[in-house]
Amino acid sequence: MKRSSSTITSLPCLSLFLLLLLPSVYSDDDLIDKICQATPFCDLCEASLRPLSPSPSDPKSLAAAMASVVLGNMTDTLGYIQSLIRHSHDPAAERALAQCAELYRPVVKFNIPQAMEAMRRGKFGLAIYVLGDAEKQTDSCQKGITNAGADDESSVALTARNKLVKNLCDVAMSVIKSLLNGL
């Protein structure tokens, strides 16, 4: 009797039972599901990783992809901050925005690329540390904006961007921790 390997329904019950007992080989989607479930913001994790092409196929490439998403969002936010500075007419808001730019600039140019390089070298603890520092910089930026008393539409948008970057950093650190825990 010739068995087709293309469908599970053609397998005898015993073979199906053994197949279920064997260690699973996860598809890319299963891996993304599994790792994102372990993060504090599962939906954000999945929304960040699923559209990537090619899809990351192992935990290390997922971690690198998340760091890349963090870098992209921080770069966009820095550009947004610089745009707000150019159009600001409020000296207190302008100072707070300039402080944000000073906080974001080294993270975008040096820190996140350093975290990505650390992951390539297998130094995941350093990558987590650097991403945690990036998260702290977004907090400092937000405190400066809040203390300046800015409550216009652009500061609300910057607050949303800071929150997104902070959450992305949390997700990236969680993905790296999953990698360290053998997922």
Summary of the structure (lengths in Angstrom):
residues: 183
radius of gyration: 21.4
end to end distance: 38.9
largest distance: 82.6
contacts: 548
relative contact order: 0.15
helix: 77%
strand: 0%
